């Protein structure tokens, strides 16, 4: 995974946070971007960029200087996948046309509101599903599968 396609951002962010949570639970104070990047199999720069977004959302803290690294700002059980999603996915899942279609055309005139209604329904369902899963749930299922 060199760059990061938009749709893998949530997965990688959930992976990073769950990894930090487990690492801290095993008695380590801070996790480094290098350690997390090794688990995700990506570049530490990618991880740092993602963690910066998660820090802005209040999900992680960074420590500088000696013993530098990342810690969770709150427990895995207090972080839902919706929290993570909102931190790393700016904007809606699906966008409408970048330019306004021809309003003289029957499809051009009517397509945006129709698609917007469909997308709105998907967004509501997605958010409900993500809100119902915490990173504690994710870790539990990960460990069960191990």
ChimeraX attribute file (.defattr): number of C-alpha atoms within 10 A of each C-alpha:
attribute: neighborCount
match mode: 1-to-1
recipient: residues
	/A:1	10
	/A:2	8
	/A:3	9
	/A:4	11
	/A:5	8
	/A:6	11
	/A:7	10
	/A:8	11
	/A:9	16
	/A:10	19
	/A:11	13
	/A:12	21
	/A:13	22
	/A:14	21
	/A:15	18
	/A:16	21
	/A:17	24
	/A:18	23
	/A:19	19
	/A:20	25
	/A:21	23
	/A:22	14
	/A:23	16
	/A:24	16
	/A:25	10
	/A:26	9
	/A:27	8
	/A:28	12
	/A:29	15
	/A:30	19
	/A:31	22
	/A:32	18
	/A:33	21
	/A:34	17
	/A:35	16
	/A:36	23
	/A:37	18
	/A:38	12
	/A:39	11
	/A:40	18
	/A:41	13
	/A:42	17
	/A:43	16
	/A:44	17
	/A:45	12
	/A:46	16
	/A:47	22
	/A:48	17
	/A:49	12
	/A:50	18
	/A:51	23
	/A:52	17
	/A:53	19
	/A:54	23
	/A:55	18
	/A:56	12
	/A:57	15
	/A:58	14
	/A:59	22
	/A:60	18
	/A:61	17
	/A:62	16
	/A:63	13
	/A:64	8
	/A:65	6
	/A:66	6
	/A:67	11
	/A:68	14
	/A:69	17
	/A:70	23
	/A:71	22
	/A:72	22
	/A:73	16
	/A:74	13
	/A:75	13
	/A:76	20
	/A:77	14
	/A:78	12
	/A:79	22
	/A:80	20
	/A:81	22
	/A:82	18
	/A:83	19
	/A:84	24
	/A:85	19
	/A:86	15
	/A:87	21
	/A:88	20
	/A:89	14
	/A:90	9
	/A:91	8
	/A:92	10
	/A:93	13
	/A:94	13
	/A:95	11
	/A:96	13
	/A:97	9
	/A:98	6
	/A:99	6
	/A:100	10
	/A:101	14
	/A:102	11
	/A:103	11
	/A:104	8
	/A:105	9
	/A:106	9
	/A:107	11
	/A:108	12
	/A:109	13
	/A:110	13
	/A:111	14
	/A:112	16
	/A:113	11
	/A:114	9
	/A:115	14
	/A:116	14
	/A:117	11
	/A:118	12
	/A:119	17
	/A:120	14
	/A:121	11
	/A:122	14
	/A:123	15
	/A:124	10
	/A:125	12
	/A:126	13
	/A:127	15
	/A:128	12
	/A:129	13
	/A:130	15
	/A:131	16
	/A:132	11
	/A:133	15
	/A:134	22
	/A:135	22
	/A:136	18
	/A:137	17
	/A:138	18
	/A:139	20
	/A:140	11
	/A:141	11
	/A:142	11
	/A:143	9
	/A:144	8
	/A:145	7
	/A:146	5
